[in-house]
Amino acid sequence: MKHLLLSSLMLLGLASAGGAAAPTPTPLSTTAAIRDAAAQMHEHHISSICITEGGDLRGILTVRDMNGKVVAQGTDPSAPISSIM
């Protein structure tokens, strides 16, 4: 799991192979509120975040996902992330 997560973070430019990583947000669970994902993205100035379930990577939630599935469709920000995946 850690290898897959590190690989995903490297693809997103949030970590480097040399081990010196930029501060990264904690991955969020599929049960976390959409609002929590938006807050973490805003706080860390990032446009995507890793979503996990039971310690396994389930996907990457992006700002584009948030715009299309939350803002445009009027999804309740307190709904779980799983509702837009």
C-alpha distance (Angstrom), angle and dihedral (degrees) to the residues before:
residue distance angle dihedral
M1 . . .
K2 3.81 . .
H3 3.81 91.0 .
L4 3.81 92.1 51.2
L5 3.79 91.7 45.9
L6 3.83 91.9 48.7
S7 3.82 89.8 48.4
S8 3.80 90.5 51.6
L9 3.79 91.9 47.9
M10 3.80 90.3 49.2
L11 3.81 90.5 52.3
L12 3.79 88.9 51.9
G13 3.80 91.4 49.0
L14 3.80 92.1 -115.5
A15 3.81 96.3 117.0
S16 3.77 137.8 25.6
A17 3.79 131.7 -136.4
G18 3.81 90.0 -122.9
G19 3.77 90.9 69.8
A20 3.80 95.3 -113.7
A21 3.76 99.1 117.1
A22 3.74 130.3 -176.3
P23 3.80 114.0 -119.0
T24 3.77 105.1 -76.7
P25 3.77 129.8 -161.7
T26 3.77 119.4 -117.4
P27 3.80 112.5 -98.0
L28 3.79 112.0 -106.7
S29 3.78 128.7 -130.2
T30 3.79 122.5 -117.9
T31 3.81 86.1 -114.4
A32 3.82 94.3 58.6
A33 3.80 116.9 105.9
I34 3.79 118.8 -97.1
R35 3.81 86.3 -124.4
D36 3.83 89.5 61.4
A37 3.80 90.9 55.4
A38 3.79 91.6 49.2
A39 3.81 91.3 48.4
Q40 3.80 92.6 50.3
M41 3.80 92.6 47.3
H42 3.79 90.1 50.4
E43 3.81 94.2 45.6
H44 3.81 93.8 50.0
H45 3.82 96.2 37.2
I46 3.80 92.7 -123.4
S47 3.78 132.6 136.1
S48 3.81 99.3 -146.8
I49 3.78 140.7 31.8
C50 3.81 134.7 -163.2
I51 3.81 115.6 -111.0
T52 3.79 118.7 -152.9
E53 3.79 137.6 -173.9
G54 3.77 121.6 -165.4
G55 3.78 90.2 -11.9
D56 3.82 93.6 -54.5
L57 3.79 124.1 113.5
R58 3.81 108.4 -110.7
G59 3.78 100.6 174.0
I60 3.75 149.1 -51.4
L61 3.79 118.9 -91.5
T62 3.80 113.7 -149.5
V63 3.78 136.4 -167.8
R64 3.80 86.9 -111.5
D65 3.82 89.0 57.5
M66 3.79 89.2 50.3
N67 3.81 92.7 49.6
G68 3.79 95.2 47.7
K69 3.79 101.6 35.8
V70 3.79 102.6 31.7
V71 3.79 110.8 24.4
A72 3.81 99.7 32.8
Q73 3.81 95.4 40.5
G74 3.80 96.5 39.2
T75 3.82 95.7 -121.7
D76 3.80 113.8 176.7
P77 3.84 108.4 -104.6
S78 3.80 89.7 -141.1
A79 3.83 90.3 61.7
P80 3.82 116.5 106.6
I81 3.79 118.7 -93.0
S82 3.82 88.2 -118.0
S83 3.82 88.6 69.7
I84 3.81 91.0 68.8
M85 3.82 99.4 37.8
